[in-house]
Amino acid sequence: YQPAISIFLAQPAYARIHVHASSDLDNEVGGILVGESCLDPDSGKPFIVIEKVLPALYTRQSSVHLTFTQDSIIHFHEVIDQRNTGKQIVGWYHTHPHMSVFLSDHDTWLHNHFFSELWQVALVVEPFNCLGGFFIRQDNGVLDPSRYFGFYEVNGRLGNSSVHWQNMSHPRDESE
């Protein structure tokens, strides 16, 4: 199926996700994705731009689950209000150490209840094997917890990708 939106991820946001994903290889970690939901004026297709990442400071976590606490939600909104005016929560991310890239039943429930907008996405990163992928709803709102998608890297330097996920390929610069 075709996802309802395209995703553009800034290199600094990717780097922050990568660092946070590597910070605890025994337990799941996560946070939110901050940016903008947009509409392409030419095609009329929606897309999101992920500019910042806010790691969750207050969670309940184990090797197989992650839950944001109320303190995390309050902290996210305070940081957005103070330092990211005009930006919004465009999704969330978390890790699956020693597992694979999928949304568990718990992850799917969290996504559907707390990130319910059509343009809000879920990112899962498996830090040991350098895997990752975005879960995106279809136009009808259905989310397939086993089907993930890639993204467009916003790097400002053509040909210098910072993405190291082994399950994502990069187009080569034709001048090479």
C-alpha positions, 0 to 999 in steps of 0.5 A: 500500500501507499503511505498517506504522507512522505517524511523528510528527516533533518540530519541533526534529528537523525543523529539525535535519534541514533545517539539516544538509541545507543544510550541503553542497549538493554531497554527500550528508549524513545521520545517524540518527533517535532516538526511540521505537517505540510501540504505540497501546493503542486501535488496536494499531497501531505508530508511532514518535516521532522526537525527536532527530537525530544528524548523522553526523560520520564518513562516506564521501560523494559527490554520489551516495552516503553511507555511515556509517563504523564511527566514526559508528556508535560515535559514535551509540551513545555519544551515545544512551547518554550523553544519550538514555537510553531512546531508540533508533535509529528510522531514518536520513536522508540527502540527495539534492542535485539528485536526487529522493526515492527510495532507490537500490540502495545506500540500500535495501541499507543500510536492509535490513542496518542498519535492519532492524526493521519500525519503522525508517524511512529519510528522504530529503531533496532540499534544492534543491527542498525535497522529502522523504519517509519510506520505510516497510516494509509489514506483510510487511517489504517496502520499496518504494524509490520510494514515500515517505510523510509524517508527523505534525508534533509542534509543540505549537502548533496551526497553526504548521507548520515543514515547508517540503517542497513535496511535502507538504501541510498541513491548514489550521486550520479557524478560518482 
